[in-house]
């Protein structure tokens, strides 16, 4: 709808399919973009841990907000009612945040690295499953979307907790930049998903785009 409305003012605007797993020019463009993302991530590998820690928190906020946005939109479109069960859906995501933070704080400090890797790999798997579920065309019930949102929140909190606990000195000095990075990432994720990724690539492909984002973030560990 956004692209159709835009074409009324910019007739040259055309719907560009940037789905990740399609052939032709769209696939070539996707590969070039992935290469650009990979090259931009390389300098961060040798950056100091406080910088990598902030980037991890930002990526968690970004990916979590993207997944939350497309899941809510998908549920609303399948039910044909705007704001249908929106309170329950947002509660599911926030409940996942609480559970993820609780699980991370109960984890032995010696296993924090494994926790961080596991959370990012969880993002990879969850994003792939969500993309496939959306592209299947079947109706997704409230329970299924709630589970997806809870898992997304769980992973966001897990990555954030790992970043704040691993090799941390004074917690007060650590939390401030991490919280800011998480909010900034969430803001960018909301804007990117609602204004660019979902209208241009579609909901399923947007979820699939979080797969390489999470994989590249694993390099920061």
ABEGO torsion letter per residue (X at the ends): XAAAAAAAABAABBBBBABAABBEAAAAAAAAAAAAAAAAAAAAAABBAAAAAAAAAAAAAAAAAAAAAAAAAAAAAAAGBBGBGAAAAAAAAAAAAAAAAAAAAABBAAAAAAAAAAAAAAAAAAAAAAAAAAAAGBBBBAAAAAAAAAAAAAAAAAAAAAAAABGBBBAAAAAAAAAAAAAAAAAAAAAAAAAAAAAAAEAAAAAAAAAAAAAAAAAAX
